[in-house]
């Protein structure tokens, strides 16, 4: 299978090389970095490291960056795509484990779970308010969707090609709520979602949204869950939650 790693990047010059070094040799066929109009030398470093590098002419946002990542990966014939943040917040050494769960037919979607224990998450630097937001929404989302994930808000994810060709991610937001939309779409399409433990890493160079944007993200998630409930009950049809093609 052709496995492609995609890195949605913004001002990741200081952490990019460490991230790439952590990806186990031979675990991916190609690495694509999409630079969302960074103000530093992220793109130049990516080219120096031999990565397939795409640069946005203007900043499209985190979700908009992912759209370019997935479109390019599919165009290049990816069977499995793993998204790794180039800010070194997630452990890229898990790449073969996560993609292996997909290639072996066990899962369609695999996420990294930073909340193995409360103590470990907080020791890794996760702000207390983010920890409680994470726990509240994860419990609520599991209950509503019938899933049993340890965390719904991780940025380390692997997807099969079938998932990317079925879910209408092109309709998603260009902002941070893109990740929530994608997972809830996967649940709505009844894909098999699993997770693996990953260490939480919060430090000055790692990207993180502030409290105000976290609140907006949380409210957007609640709206999305309301749409999921109405859609699953057959009361309202949402294109966002409808497969692009008939599932086999």
C-alpha positions, 0 to 999 in steps of 0.5 A, spaced: 500 500 500 502 507 498 502 510 505 503 518 504 504 523 510 501 530 510 503 535 514 499 542 514 504 547 516 504 554 519 510 557 522 513 550 523 521 552 521 523 550 528 520 544 529 519 541 522 526 537 522 525 534 529 518 531 526 521 528 520 526 525 524 521 521 528 517 518 522 520 511 522 524 510 516 520 506 510 514 507 514 511 512 508 512 512 501 512 520 500 511 526 505 507 532 503 508 539 506 503 544 505 505 551 508 499 555 509 503 562 507 508 562 513 512 568 515 518 564 517 522 559 512 518 553 513 517 552 506 525 553 504 526 548 510 521 543 507 524 543 500 531 542 503 529 536 507 526 533 500 519 534 502 513 535 496 512 542 498 506 546 496 505 553 498 498 557 499 499 564 496 494 566 502 493 563 509 487 559 508 486 556 515 487 549 518 482 546 515 483 549 508 490 547 509 488 539 510 483 540 504 490 541 500 493 536 503 488 530 502 487 532 495 494 532 493 495 525 497 489 522 493 492 525 486 498 522 488 495 515 489 495 514 496 492 508 499 492 510 506 494 518 509 496 520 516 496 527 518 502 529 522 502 536 525 509 539 524 510 542 530 512 536 534 506 536 538 505 529 536 509 523 536 510 521 529 514 514 531 507 512 531 506 512 524 507 505 522 502 502 528 497 507 526 497 506 518 498 498 520 491 498 523 488 500 517 492 496 512 490 490 516 483 491 515 482 493 523 480 500 522 478 505 517 480 511 521 485 511 527 487 517 532 492 519 537 489 519 544 493 524 549 488 522 555 491 516 557 491 518 564 489 525 567 496 526 570 500 524 564 496 529 560 497 535 565 504 533 566 505 533 558 503 541 559 495 540 557 492 547 560 487 545 565 481 548 561 483 544 555 483 538 559 476 539 562 473 541 555 476 535 552 473 530 557 466 533 557 466 533 549 469 526 548 464 523 553 458 527 550 460 525 543 462 518 544 455 518 548 451 521 542 455 517 536 456 510 539 463 511 539 468 509 545 474 513 543 479 516 548 479 523 545 475 526 539 480 532 539 487 529 537 490 532 531 494 526 529 490 521 525 490 516 519 485 515 514 484 510 509 483 512 501 476 509 502 474 514 507 477 520 504 473 518 497 467 517 501 466 523 506 464 530 504 470 533 507 471 539 501 464 542 505 468 542 511 470 549 515 477 552 513 477 553 521 479 548 527 472 545 527 474 541 521 477 536 525 471 535 529 467 535 522 471 529 519 470 525 525 463 526 526 462 525 518 466 518 519 461 516 525 455 518 521 458 514 515 459 508 520 466 507 519 470 503 524 474 508 528 480 506 533 485 510 537 492 509 540 495 512 546 500 518 544 504 523 549 501 530 550 506 535 548 505 542 549 511 547 549 512 554 546 513 552 539 507 547 539 501 551 535 495 551 540 489 556 540 487 561 545 481 560 550 477 565 546 478 560 539 477 554 544 470 557 546 468 558 539 471 551 537 466 548 543 460 552 540 461 549 533 462 542 536 455 543 539 452 545 533 455 540 529 453 534 534 446 537 534 446 536 526 448 529 527 442 527 532 437 530 527 440 527 521 441 520 524 434 521 526 432 522 519 429 529 521 433 533 517 438 532 511 445 535 512 449 534 506 455 535 510 453 528 513 452 524 507 457 520 503 459 522 497 458 515 494 454 509 496 458 505 501 459 498 499 
